[in-house]
Every structure is written in structure tokens, then in C-alpha cells.
């Protein structure tokens, strides 16, 4: 969007220079307010460009804020899932140790019987 505005501004400026070059000194004397009109157009173009850049900045800022919010919510979800996995892994380790103890006890009893 900004590049489009810059290109349009360059084309407007080029057109103004062409028109200014085509005017003779007599035409400038006949219309002394011509130079004021060019200044007003420049101010208007500057204001328009500034407004567009502010709008563009606000738009980009809004998109970035949405992405940051999404990243933070995803980070919270990942942390929660990670905590759940750690707890379940610890529980699985405890169950594995219990079963291992039962298997060792059963093996010992089988050895005694035979």
C-alpha cells in the first residue's frame, strides 16, 4: 500500500514538473496563485501519505497483536500438556516399578517351588 502511494506521489510530482515547465513567465504573472496551488497539493499529498502510513501501521500492529495473543495462548496450552505428560510419565514409572516388583516376587516363588 505504501509503495503504491509512493509511486502515485512520484507520478503526481512528475506531472506537476511537466506542467510547471510548460508554463511561461507570462502565464505565471497572470496567475500568481499557481505556485500556492502546487504547495497546497503537496501538503495534501503529504497529509494523505501520512494518514495512509498511520492506517497501515495500525493494521500491521493489529495483526501482530493477534499473533502474539495466539502464541501466548498456545504456549499456555503447551505448558499444560507438558505438565500432564510429565505427571503421567511419573505415574507410568511407578506402575512399572510395582509390576517389576510383582514379577520378581512371582519368579522367586516359582524358583522355590521347583
N, C-alpha and C positions, 0 to 999 in steps of 0.2 A: 504494500500500500504506500509506504514511504517512497519507494523507488518510483512508483507511478507519479506521485506528487512532484518529485524532483524533476522527472522528465517533462511533466506538464509545465512546471515553472521554467525550465530551460527553453522550452518551445515558446512560451509567452514572452520571455526575455528576448529571444531571437527575433520574434515578430516585432516587438517594440523597437529594437535597434533598427530593423529594416524600415519601419515607419518613420522613425526619427531621422534616418539618413535620407529618406525620400522628401522630407520637408525642407523647404528652402527657408532662408533667413526671413524673407517677406512673410511667409506663412506663420512663422513663429511670432513675428511682430504683430500680425493680425490677430493671433490667438495667444495672448501671453499666459493664459491659464493652462495651456497644453502641458507644460512641464509639471505643473501641480497635479494634473490628472495622472501623469506617469507615476509620480510619488505616491498618490493615493492608491493606485493599482498595486504598487509594490507593497505598501502597507497591508492592503487587503490580502494579497498573496501570502505575505509573511504570517498574518493572523490565521489564515486558513491552514497553512502548513503547520503552524504551532498547534492549532486545535486538533488537526488530524494526528499529529505525533502524540499529543496527550491521550487521545482516544485509543490509539494503537498501544500506548504504554499501559493504559488501564486494562485493555483487552488481554495483553500478554500477562500482566500482573494477575488478573483473574484466573487465567488458565494455570499459571504456576501455583497459585494458592490452592486450586482444586487438586492439582497433582500432589502437592505437599501434604494436603489433608489425607489424600488416598494413601500415600506412602506411610504416613504415621499410623493410620488405622490398620494397614496391612502389617506393619511392624508389631503393633499390639497383638494382632491375631497370631502372628508367627511366634511371638514370645509365649503366648498362652499355649499354643500347640507344642512348643518345645518343652515347656514345663510338664505338660501332660505326658509326653513321650518319656521324659526323664523319670517321672513317677511310675509309669507302667513298666519301664525297664528295670527299675529297682524292685518292684513287686515280682516281676518275672524272675529276677535273680534270686529273690527269697524263695520262691516256689521251686526253682531249680535246685537250690541247696537242700530244701526239705525232701524232695524226691530222691536226690542223690543219697541223702541220709537213710531214707527208707530202703533204697536199693542195696546199699551197703549192709544194712541190718538184715535184709532178707537173704543176701548172699552168705553172710556169716552164719545165719541159722541153717541154710542149706548145707554148708560145709560141715557143720556139726552133726547134722542128721546122716550124712553119708560118710 
